[in-house]
C-alpha cells in the first residue's frame, strides 16, 4: 500500500509514511471487507459511511504541513483511522462524528490500540469543537457545498483546513490557510469523491 499507492504518487513525507506503516488499517475495516483493507479504494464502514482511500488521506495530510506539537481536529471521523494516523504525527487529535454508533466503535478501537492522544465527540461536524479550539489544522473527511464558518473561526492564526468542496456529482479538495481573523489564502487541489457532510446528529 505504502510503496505502490502513496510513495508512487510522489508523497515522500517520512513522518506520514511511518504513520501509515504503524497503524493497522485492517483493524478499522468491518470483518467482511478486511481482505480489501489495503486496496487502493475507499471501503464501507457501516452507517452509510466510508473509510477513505489511503492515498487521498496521505495527500490531505501532506497539505496540512503538520508540526509534532500540533493540535488537529478531524470532522467526520468515522471509523477512527485518520485519527489514528494523526496520533502518530501530532501531539493531540480530536474527532467529531455525527453517527453515535461510529463514535462508540471508533473510540473503543483507538483505546484498544493504545492511541491515547485521541478524543472523539458525538456532534454536528459543521459546528466544530469550540471548547478545544483553536486548532493548528482541521481535516474535513466529508464533502460540503459551503465552507462551515465555525470551522474557519476555530483555526489558529497560520492554521490550515482542508476539505472536499462540492456536491455529490463534483468535488474538489480545497486548502484554507488562515492569515488573519478574516483573511484566508485559498488553494484548489485535486478532484475527489466523499460522502456528504450532513447537519446535525443521528
N, C-alpha and C positions, 0 to 999 in steps of 0.2 A: 504493500500500500504506500509506504513512505517513498520508496525509490521510484516506482512507476507512476504513481498518481500525483505526488506532491513535488518531490525534487525534480522529476522530469518536466514539470511545468514551471521551472525556474524559481521555485521557492527554496531558499537556502539558509534561512534564519536558523541558526543552530539550536537556540532555546526552544523554538516552536517545534522543530523536528524531534528534539529529545522528549518534549512533552507528548507528542503523538506516539513515540516509542514506549513511554512509561504507562500510558493509560490503555487498558484492555477494552477496545471498542465493543467486543462481543458481550461484555458484561452489561452494556446499556441497550442491547437489542433484544426484543422478545425471542423466546426459545425457537419459535418456528422460522425465524429469519437469521439465526446465528451463523448458518453456513454461508450467508451473504454479508456478514458483518463488515468485512474488509473490502467489499466490492466498491467500484467507482460510481456510486449512486446513493441517493437517499433511500431510506427504508421506513416502513410504517412502525410506529411505536405504540399504537393504540390511541383512542380518543380523537381520531381523525388528524393526528399529528405525525411528524416525521423526524428522524434523525438525519441531519444534512450530510451531503456528500463530503467526504474528508477533504478534498482539495478546496472546496468553497469555504469551509471552516478555516483552513490554513490561510487562504487568500485574505479573508476578512481580518484575521488576527495580525497578519503582517502589516496591514494598512493602519492598524491602531498604534503601532510603534510603542509597544508597552515596556515600561521600566519594571525592575524587580520589586520596587516598593509601591507599585500602583494598586489602586482600589478600582475594581471593574464591576459593572452591572451587566448582566445578560437579561434581556427582555424576551420572554417566550422560551424559558429554559428547558422545557420539555422533559426528556429523559435524564438530563444532567451531564451529558457527555461533554459539551462545550465548557461547562463549569469545571469539570474535572481536568480538562486540558489547561484551562486558565489557571487552575490551582497550582500547576507545576511551574507557572511563569511569573505570576504576580503575588503580592502579599495577601490580598483579601478579595474574595469573589462573592458577589451577591447575585441571586437569580430570582426572577419574578415570573410566575406561571399562573394562568387563569383556570387551568384544569386541576381541581383539587386532587384527583386520583394520581395525576402525574407528579404533583408536588410531594405527596406521601411516598411514592415509589422512588423518586429521584433523591430525596433527602435520605431515605434509608440506604440507598445504594452508595451514595458518596460517603456516608458514615461507615458502612461496612468495608469500603475500600480504603479508608483511612485518610480521606481528603478533609482535614479538619479546619481548613480556612475557607470553607464554603457554607453559605447560609442561603436558604431558599424560602421565599414568601409566596403565599397564595394571594393573588390580587390582580388588578387590572394593569397590564403592562404599560398602557399609554399614560398612566399616572406616575410611573416610575416608583422610586422608593426614597421619598424626600428625607426621611429620618436618617438614612445612611449617606446621603449626598454631602458634599459634591464628589463626583466620580472623575477619575482620570480618564476613563474610557467607558463607553456604552456600546454594546453589540446587540442589535435587534435581530432576532432569528425568526422573524415572520414579516410578511410584506404588508405595507400600509400605503394608501394612496396619498396621505398627507403626513407631514412630519410632526410628531407629537411635541408641542411646545414645552410641556413639562419636562420632557427628557432633555431638551436643549438647556433648559434652566438648571438642571441638576448636574451639568458638566462643569468641572473646574476650568478656570481660565487656562488656555492652552490644551484643554482636553479634546478628545476626538470621539465622534459617534459614527458608526457605520450601520447602514440599514438597507434592506431591499425596498425600493420605492416604486410603486406602480399598482396595477390591478392583476386580476387572475390571468390576463392574457399577455401582459408585457410588464416586466420588472427590470430594474437596473440597480446595482449597488451604488450607493451614494455615500461619500465620506464628508462629514462636517468637522471643521477644526475651529474651536472657539478662540477668537482673537480678543473679544471684549464681551461685556454682558449682552449686547445686542448686535454683535458683528461676528459673522462666521465665514470662513472660506468653504466653498462647496466644490467637490470634485466628483464628476460622474465616472463610474468604473464599468465593470463588465455586466452583461445581461445575466439574469439568474431566474430561478423559479422556486418560490417559497409558498408555504401555506399562508393564509391571511392572518394578520394581527387583528383580533376581534375585541371590541369594547367589552368591559365588564368581567364577571366571573362566571364559571359554570361548574 
